[in-house]
Amino acid sequence: MHEVAIARNILEIARNEARKSGYSRINRICIKVGRLTALVPECLHFAFEHISRETPAENAALEIEEVEARGCCRACGAEFPVEDFFCICEQCGSPDVAVTGGEELTVTHMDVE
């Protein structure tokens, strides 16, 4: 379950940013997660809840915004949603498609005090 490692990284990023800005409490962390990351939101919430115990982020809300996966055909330039890394262009049928979105995993903002 890679969600535990990711929860640790999210917590570390949040703690470092809060510390740098002089805040001692983290109330909410908002992240963007691309659909192609294979994260299971329920597992990430569960892992974060346990990892954040006895830290400045204990009981903090973890809000996850899912980002659609997108592709761009290198042959014809068409852009379209994709379901996985191996896809065919919807316009011309070419298999030469670059994934242009859906791999994100970013802490976008936090509520702190």
C-alpha positions as CSV (number, residue, x, y, z in Angstrom):
1,M,0.0,0.0,0.0
2,H,1.9,3.0,-1.3
3,E,-0.6,5.3,0.3
4,V,1.3,5.1,3.6
5,A,4.4,6.5,2.1
6,I,2.5,9.2,0.3
7,A,0.7,10.2,3.5
8,R,4.1,10.5,5.2
9,N,5.3,12.8,2.4
10,I,2.2,14.9,2.5
11,L,2.5,15.3,6.2
12,E,6.2,16.2,6.0
13,I,5.5,18.8,3.3
14,A,2.8,20.3,5.4
15,R,4.8,20.3,8.6
16,N,7.8,21.9,6.9
17,E,5.7,24.7,5.3
18,A,3.8,25.4,8.6
19,R,7.1,25.5,10.5
20,K,8.7,27.9,8.0
21,S,5.8,30.2,8.3
22,G,5.6,30.1,12.1
23,Y,2.4,28.1,12.4
24,S,1.9,25.4,15.0
25,R,-1.3,23.8,13.9
26,I,-2.5,22.4,10.6
27,N,-6.3,22.2,10.2
28,R,-6.7,21.2,6.6
29,I,-4.5,20.0,3.8
30,C,-5.8,20.1,0.2
31,I,-4.1,18.0,-2.5
32,K,-4.6,17.4,-6.2
33,V,-4.3,13.8,-7.3
34,G,-4.3,12.6,-10.9
35,R,-6.4,9.6,-11.8
36,L,-3.4,7.8,-13.2
37,T,-1.5,7.8,-9.8
38,A,-3.5,4.7,-8.8
39,L,-4.1,6.1,-5.3
40,V,-7.2,4.9,-3.4
41,P,-8.6,8.0,-1.6
42,E,-10.1,5.9,1.2
43,C,-6.7,4.3,1.9
44,L,-4.9,7.6,1.7
45,H,-7.4,9.1,4.2
46,F,-6.9,6.1,6.5
47,A,-3.1,6.3,6.3
48,F,-3.0,10.0,6.8
49,E,-5.2,9.8,9.9
50,H,-2.8,7.3,11.5
51,I,0.4,9.0,10.4
52,S,-0.7,12.4,11.6
53,R,-1.4,11.3,15.2
54,E,0.5,13.3,17.8
55,T,1.7,15.8,15.2
56,P,0.5,19.4,14.4
57,A,-1.8,17.9,11.8
58,E,-3.6,15.5,14.1
59,N,-7.3,15.6,13.2
60,A,-6.6,17.7,10.1
61,A,-8.9,17.3,7.2
62,L,-7.3,15.9,4.1
63,E,-9.2,17.1,1.0
64,I,-8.5,15.3,-2.3
65,E,-9.3,16.8,-5.6
66,E,-9.1,14.3,-8.4
67,V,-7.6,15.4,-11.7
68,E,-8.8,13.9,-15.0
69,A,-6.2,12.1,-17.1
70,R,-5.6,13.7,-20.5
71,G,-3.8,12.7,-23.6
72,C,-2.5,14.5,-26.7
73,C,-2.0,12.7,-30.0
74,R,1.5,13.3,-31.5
75,A,0.2,12.5,-35.0
76,C,-2.8,14.8,-35.3
77,G,-2.7,17.0,-32.2
78,A,-6.1,15.9,-30.8
79,E,-6.5,16.2,-27.0
80,F,-8.9,13.9,-25.1
81,P,-9.5,12.2,-21.8
82,V,-7.6,8.9,-21.2
83,E,-8.2,6.0,-18.9
84,D,-4.6,4.6,-18.7
85,F,-1.1,5.1,-20.1
86,F,-1.8,2.9,-23.2
87,C,-4.4,4.5,-25.4
88,I,-5.3,5.2,-29.0
89,C,-6.2,8.6,-30.4
90,E,-9.9,9.1,-30.6
91,Q,-9.6,11.2,-33.8
92,C,-7.1,9.3,-36.0
93,G,-6.5,6.0,-34.3
94,S,-2.8,6.5,-33.8
95,P,-1.2,4.8,-30.8
96,D,1.4,7.7,-30.5
97,V,-0.3,9.5,-27.6
98,A,1.4,11.5,-24.9
99,V,-0.2,11.6,-21.5
100,T,-0.5,15.3,-20.6
101,G,-2.4,15.1,-17.3
102,G,-3.5,12.7,-14.6
103,E,-0.1,12.0,-12.9
104,E,-0.2,14.9,-10.5
105,L,0.2,14.6,-6.8
106,T,0.4,18.1,-5.3
107,V,-0.2,19.8,-2.0
108,T,-2.2,22.9,-3.2
109,H,-2.9,24.7,0.0
110,M,-3.4,24.3,3.8
111,D,-5.4,26.0,6.6
112,V,-3.1,26.6,9.5
113,E,-3.0,28.5,12.8
